[in-house]
Amino acid sequence: MIFGTREARAALGKFTSDKCAACKKSNEYVFYRVTKYIVVLFMNLIPIGNSYECECIKCDDNLPIDKKAGRKLAKQKFGVENSNQNFVIFFKLFVVALIIAAAIVLPLIFVKPPISPQVLKDLIDEDGQYTILNKDADMVGILTIIDGMKQLEFYDDISKYKSETGKVFTQHKKYEEVFTVDGSHLVPIADDFGGLVDENLIKVQRYYYDIANSTYGYYVGVEDLSAIVYTDVKAVYPITVYNSPEDIANYKLIVFNEDGREIYARFELIADGTEVLSDIRVIEKADGLDISETLYIAIANSTDITFFGAVNSDSSANEFVEFIMNNSLQIGYMETYTYYSGTNVITGIETTVFDNAGNASVSSVNYTLIKKDGYYILQEITPSA
């Protein structure tokens, strides 16, 4: 269709209600949002309205939902997915507007192609494994080339997500390339599909992908993004971890972001309302770059151990520093970083881990770096024998 109207149907997730009137067997349905578009040059371009419907998972019977009730259900039960659909529509309109503006104002300027799997695969041809970063030092792909055969073992589709409160997050969706008789395809990495990251680089939601239903959700994260408390001094995140339907843990993550240091303190929330310190992560900074990271684990497994100057979620950054200095906390790991000159691209990591006896084990990873077409291409240096 060159011009006209067309409907696009998007599954937002599952919900339960009364038993299906058709099959009388199931009360579980898939909720769909149907958007009607004006089609221009084969593209679903301008949205002109939404409707809603549900489908029984047993018999596939389809039932329209009243528009007002559908909007309410989409907002209350499928807020993230519904907002994502809104963002996709807005982004399409924005891209079209940019293309039209460029065609009118800058007809003679060549536009650099946007990031895509093929763009990444075209960056390099020699055999090896390469980690590819964009200009912001975000890892966007891992490319393996064997006998000239290229495969993206990892591809990160990065976009922006705006919450209902107007807060902007960075959304990551991870894919891997598989080859079939029909050619190559990008498929979601099911167990670690991606996440939603805020301005403090905290992954506020970590996604999984439901292959059977082609939907995704989170198993670690903040259920209500508006519940995150941001102040000039610190940020507080209420985080839930769904280990299983029967094993659900709740945490409170406290983040301090200072000029020369970042502190991340994690407290487990017990059913009786008490907080138990789990660990403290400290990142030392210089010239805006992370130079080292240390994880301190709060373990008091002996009656002889007493913590001096106990801390809680209301403590200040200095109180956490003093707590670390006054107590012999177990160190989970220590890392130091080196960078490519004049950038925030890490080219060397030295990691120190400790066993139960306190003995240290040190390992390091170093990379060569190539700059090409606005990307940083890293390759691990293999230690000589």
Secondary structure, 3 states (H helix, E strand, C coil): CCEEEEEEEEEEEEEECCCCCCCCCCCEEEEEEEEEEEEECCEEEEEEEEEEEEEECCCCCEEEECHHHHHHHHHHHCHHHHHHHHHHHHHHHHHHHHHHHHHHHCCCCCCCCCCCHHHHHCCCCCCEEEEEECCCCCEEEEEEEECCEEEEEEEEEEEEEECCCCCEEEEEEEEEEEEECCEEEEEECCCCCEEEECCCCCEEEEEEEECCCCEEEEEEECCCHHHCEECCCCEEEEEEEECCCCCEEEEEEEEEECCCEEEEEEEEECCCCCEEEEEEEEEEEECCEEEEEEEEECCCCCCCCCCCCCCCCCCCHHHHHHHHHHCCCEEEEEEEEEECCCCCCEEEEEEEEECCCCCEEEEEEEEEEEEECCEEEEEECCCCC
